[in-house]
């Protein structure tokens, strides 16, 4: 009897865990799924806010299209052109230091952008 109780308890815990994960996955899944668009200008990063992990796509300043840049808060047609002309960036803080955006604009969009390291070419 002493050997059966731990085995039954372990089975109940495993079943409860699997059911919890399945419910969480169902709750997180959208009602309808659309095919995802492939873009080279965004990168998914994990950020932690008050213990919660979120996935936020960030716009890469060095590879984003003009249209992607214009989706950022405070970035209009002229600002997007300035950002593209100022490439490559080493840090997203260069947006402010190169006077491409104001301090207020930078505060709004800094969490939405990234600068990926340059890709090394395969050919030598």
Secondary structure as UniProt FT lines:
FT   HELIX           2..28
FT   STRAND          42..49
FT   TURN            50..51
FT   STRAND          52..60
FT   TURN            61..63
FT   HELIX           66..70
FT   TURN            73..74
FT   HELIX           77..85
FT   TURN            92..93
FT   HELIX           94..97
FT   TURN            98..99
FT   HELIX           103..109
FT   HELIX           110..112
FT   STRAND          113..114
//
